């Protein structure tokens, strides 16, 4: 089973333009992410796939592997699908370019989903982390996920899910972490399907997979990596890096 990591990287992020090229302790954010994925030693190959000459050259100049997108894409899955369409791979891990501190243990858990899935029933695997702070739960920038008893995803939303109507019942909330593992065919099926209604409404690409019938296995992790969506997040990442180096 050939397993690769793909890191989709857009330069013009709406909330924080150019964030992937911002300096993070002497290196661009995207290079930090690339190196973190590489150093896990979990993958046969690691690539950055981008629409940006600046990002492409940054990775190549550092000795890394980068692929330039030929088309315009609305989401990371589309960008990755184009890049892997003609590659001989089985499993593709989507590592978010703005999460430079993703851990090897969590990535390994995603890979294990497919190693244990002998009947090939699971199309995707992804990570979730429990959140308890109400500000985090209500924050629309945090995508929430609910699952069935087998940890298959039921739905993803920027809204608060589940709705806690009966306060006598204990409810747990989980944030969806933007790290995916795909079977190649699931990725190509997504790529060849137009944007779906609920995906368009929520602006969450995972929903398209659900709307076309793909099974997504959610894996819980206790590691809350530092994602970079705002300038404030970048400062948090710099402080985090100081503490771990």
Buried (B, 14 or more C-beta within 10 A) or exposed (E): EEBBBBBBBBBEBEEBEBBBBBEBEEBBBBBBBBBBBBEBEBBEEBBBBBBBEBBBEBBEEBEBBBBEBEEEBEBBBBBBBBBBEEBEBBBBBBBBBBBBBBBEEBBEBBBEBBEEBEEEEBBBBBBBBEBEEEEBBEBEEBBBBBBEEEBBBEBBBBEBBBEEEEEEEEBEBBBBBBBBBBBBEBBBBBBEEEBBEBBEEBEBBBBBBBBBEBBBBBBBBEEEBBBBBEEEBBEBBBEBBEEEE
